[in-house]
Amino acid sequence: MHRPRRAALPRSRAPRTPLALLVLLSLVATLALGGCGDGGDAPRRPTPGEETFEGIDLSAVQRTRIRLVQERYADRVRSVQARVMPLVRQSRMAWVLGDSAVAVAAWVHSAADRAALRVLGDSMRVEIREILSAEQRPRFDRNVAAELARSDDLDRRQGRPAPPGRPDSAPPR
């Protein structure tokens, strides 16, 4: 019995160099690991806001109403962030460079704007909490408390002074 011949595949005109092979293997390995994002099985860090609603099943109407609240606050939050972020970056850079005096000064100088952000966030969370059902609110409250505790803990570990009026206000190290 005679089998039909397979058509020959066209030969590539691309140069076959070790570098091309290395690039190809790198691409295959990257795709095998799940892309460039997080290296495969590493857990993805949630974005701000995702943690707030973790474990809460929101209806489409709730999601829409929450988005409207967030949009109502967005311009005010961005305005304050534009003032505070350069100071926060300056503080971080000073810590990295080992200049704790400049770091603390920049952090203290940004206190009023950081407090304004906290007030805006608190106001927004009050409005959002009203959108949630009575069954969803305890989980929301736990999520918010955990987020704020992580934020305060990070500040404390980085040697930043606590906001005035907080029980854990301690002098900088």
N, C-alpha and C positions, 0 to 999 in steps of 0.2 A: 504494500500500500504506500502510495506516495503522499507525503505531507507537503502542504504548500509552504513556500519559503516566506519567512517574515521579512517585511520591508526593513531595510537598514535604517537605523536612526541617524539623522543628520549629525555630523560632528560639529561640536562647538568650535568657534573660532577664538574663543576667549583664551587668554594665556593661562597655562596651568602652572602656577607658581606655588611655592609653599605658603606665601602670604595669602593668596586667594583661597587656598585650602583652609588656612587658619581662620580667615574671616567667615567662611562657610560653616566651619565647625563651631565657631563662637555664636553665630546666628542660630544654629540648631540647638546648641546648649541653652541659649537664652530662651528660646521658645519652649524647650522642654521644661525649664524651670518656671514657666508661667509668665514670661514676658519680662520687661525691664523694671516693672514697678517695685515689687517687694521681695524678690528672690525666691518665689515659690510658696512654701508653706508658712512663711512668716505672717503673723496676723496683721491685718491692715489696721492702722490707727484710725479711729473714727474722727470725723470732722467735728468741729464745734457745732453743737446742736443735735448731732446724731446721738451723743451720749445722753442728752437731756431727755430724749424720747425712747431710749433703749428699753425694750420690754413692754412698750405701750403700743397697742394696736390702734392706730388712728383711723377714723373713717375718712372718706374723701372730703366730706364737708368740714371736718375738723382740720385736716391738712390745709384746705383752702383758707379757712378763717385764721389759722396760725400764720400762714404765709402773708396774709394781709396785715396782721399785727406787726410781723417782722419788717415788712416793707414800709409801714408807717414810721418805724423807728430808725430805718436804715440811714437816712440822711444825717440825722442827729448823731448817730453812733459814728459814722464815717468822719464827720466834722471833728468830733473829740479825738478819735483815733489819729487823725492827721496831725493834731497838736502833740499827742502823747507819744506816738511811736518813735519819733526821732530821739526823744529823751530816754525811752526804754532801750533803744539800740545803743545809745551812748553809754548807758549804764552797763549793758551786757559787754560791750567792747572793753570798757574800763576794767570790769571783773576779769575778763580773759587776759588782759595785759597786766593784771595784778595791781591796779591802782584803785584800791578800795575806797579811798577818800572821794575820788571823782565819781566812782560808781554810786556810792551812797548819796552824794550831792545831786546827781542827776535823777536818782530814784526819788529822793525827797522832793525835788523840784517838780516832778510829775505827779505828786500826790493828789492835787486838786483835780486834775484831769482824770486820773485813774478812779478817783472817788465819783466823779461825774459819770464815768462809764459804768461803774457798779450801780449807781442809782438808776441809770437808763435800763440796764439789764434787769434790775429788780422790778422796775415798773413793767417792763415787757413781760417778765415771767408771771407777774400778778394777773395781767390780762390773759395770757396764755392759759394759766391755771383755771380761769373761769370758763374757758372753752371745753376743758376736759370734764369727763363724767366723774362722779363721786368715787367710782371704782378705780379710775386712772390716776387720781390726784395723789394718793400715798406713794405710788411708784415714782411719779414725777418729782415729788418732794424729796424722796431719797436720792434720785439721780442728780438733782440740782445740788443738794447738800454734799454729795460725793464730789461733784465737779468743783465746787467752791473750796472744799477741803484740799483737793489735789492742787489747786492754784495756790492756796495759802501755804501748803507744805513745800511746794516748789520755791516760793519766795523765801521761806524760812531756811531751806537747805542751801539756797544761793546767798544767804547772808543779808537779804534785803530786810529793811525795817518793815514791821507789820503796819497796816493802815491805822491811823489814829482811831481810838475808840474801840478797837478790837481787844478781846480779853488776852490774846497772846502777844500784845504789843511788847516787844522787848528791844533793848538797844541793839544796834548792829554789832556783829562780831568784829 
